[in-house]
Amino acid sequence: MLHRILRAVTLLTVLFVTLCCYATEAVRYDLGFEAWNTHMLDVAIQASGLDGKQVSFALPFWAPGVYIAEEFAVYVQDFQAEDASGKPLAWHKTDGQTWQVDLHGSNGVTIHYRFYANSMPFRGAQYNDSHVSLTGAAVWMYMVDGKDRSATLHIGRARLPNTWKIATGLTRDGQDSYEADNYDAFADCPIEIGDYAEKSFVARGTTYHLVVHDEGDRADFSEFAVQLKNVIEKGVVPILAPAVSGPTAAPFPEYWFIIHLSPSSFISAGVEHRNSTMIAMGSSWDDHSATHHDSVRNLYGPKISLATHEFFHSWNVKRLRPIELGPFDYAHPVHTESLWISEGLTEYYTDAALLRSGYWKPKQYIDRIAEVATALEAEPGRAERSVAETSWDTWFGFSGAGVGGFGPGFSNNLDNTNYSYYDSGHILGVLLDLELRHATGNRKSLDDWMRLMYTRYALPKPGFTPEDAIRAASEVAGIDMREFFDRYVTGKQPFPYDRDFAYAGLQVVRSGADLPWLGLVTRSGGNHEAMIANIVPGSPAERADLDRGDTILAINGKAVDGQSVSSMLHNLAVNLPVKLTVVHGGSLQTRSVTAIGNPHPTITFQRAPNTTAEQDAIYASMVATAGAGAQ
């Protein structure tokens, strides 16, 4: 009897182990390609160890890092399902992005679908005669109850040129085969396939790959690689290296910068991933044309800034993240009050890294803070939303001032009620850094807060809450920091520029009150006409009955277009009425409007006289660089 019982227990144990192993088998993905001009990807997904009843597959509603309802399912066609023997299985959609398959007793299923890949690769997928590029969350369906399963991928390259290479942060498991621990990791590795250029370098134990798909002149990017390596080594990695436990100073042995250079495009943007980033840049490598973008003076500078920003996200948001963001809910918008930390403080540390590496001089760094503060304080939405609310409401998307091709006359009012948590978080980072330095006699800084947060809340830990951020700041400061967060993060009080910058011996200089201000924003329309994109509430433009969607034809009888209107408005006299000839609602009309002095000052900073030793020490450490002394 005992023998029979032991034998039964043994059989049950074997069965249990077998079922457990079977139920956690990897989900297999196969990627194939049709003719390039169809832009069609062929995707097959195999899953086993199912319950024989039903299984659901879904495409994400959004891609982590891009807080926009993407609706990737719009690119899917010819969905099919079959059992292990190849017999077709019935299926139906349960919502806009979910396909439910009736298994009819089968423990395994294979689904097939075609994916139309002809969009922006850093937010979707692109397949043409020059390359294949895809974001995982856009293309790969997930098994709804199986995101924790490991994933394998085989890429079938029969239709692709044999000179094309594959770049991805996925773990290679053979020729054209890859694997990942779970769906989150799988979807978080973009893929580039093509005849790309590549440069690699090692910095602090990690190998970095610069993979460049250049649609322009294929200029050499050796200078960029050298400069980026310097920023990584001296500016970025040291920030959180003390909090990273592992064999390398960064939390990964390899990292991929996948860069698409499209000189004919106006887009410069990127999306962060766990050990890679996919970036679009809108000018060639050797384009140093003049610009005033982000406090840099030519089009080359933003390339370093953009790459640095996305790279720092590998720590801040990909590992240290708000608790609401993980595990990822791909089916619904995910709201958090903390994007000012995830994005805004990443902006802060982008500029800090450029400074600390010596790529920027101290004056560039201080001027950058001043320009961001100036733009932020001119935002009418500062009176409507707190910084925390701008984070929460990111899913509202972009302003409606002409977005979508319908023109400013068909718009929402986000231009007047919302603003950037990138900019506000950036400035909050500067202010919080100064607060911590002052409270601790310059012994601690925002770096200490970030390291403490990373140690306590980064993956594999669940993430942080807004309360966790306050507690950590209070612990670093040695005093209760709740009032700072209550006033300036969840509250809408004006930022304490004068008080906090005085800690570093800097005076806030406000100027520009004598400059004309109408409270309207113009943009160039489809025929290069001067269109009014926004009217600020309570402004002279609003009182003069001007409206969004109006076209300005002339100022005091002198014709203007989308290019000349800004300079003419900038040169108006304060308190003198002018006549604007506009097209409103299809009819030619005249409006009389009087500019007032600009209520939004231009902010700059200058060293205060007679500073204390502590102020000098805080300033010196604030602008310390690896390549130059304070200036």
Secondary structure by P-SEA (a helix, b strand, c coil): caaaaaaaaaaaaaaaaaaaaaaacbbbbbbbbccccccbbbbbbbbccccccbbbbbcccccccccccccccccccbbbbbcccccbbbbbbccccbbbbbccccccccccccccccccccccccccccccccccccccccccccccbbbbbbbbccccccccccccccccccccccccccaaaaaabbbbbccccbbbbbcccbbbbbccccccccccaaaaaaaaaaaaaccccccccccccccccccccbbbbbbbbbcccccccccccccbbbbbbcccccccccccccccccaaaaaaaaaaaaaacccccccccccccccccccbbbbbcccccccaaaaaaaaaaaaaaccccaaaaaaaaaaaaaaaaaccccccccaaaaaaacccccccccccccccccccccccccccaaaaaaaaaaaaaaaaaaaacccccaaaaaaaaaaccccccccccaaaaaaaaaaaacccaaaaaacccccccccaaaaaaaaacbbbbbcccccccccbbbbbcccccccccccccccccccccccccccccccccccccccaaaaaaaaccccbbbbbbcccccccbbbbbbbccccccbbbbbbbccccaaaaaaaaaaccccccccc
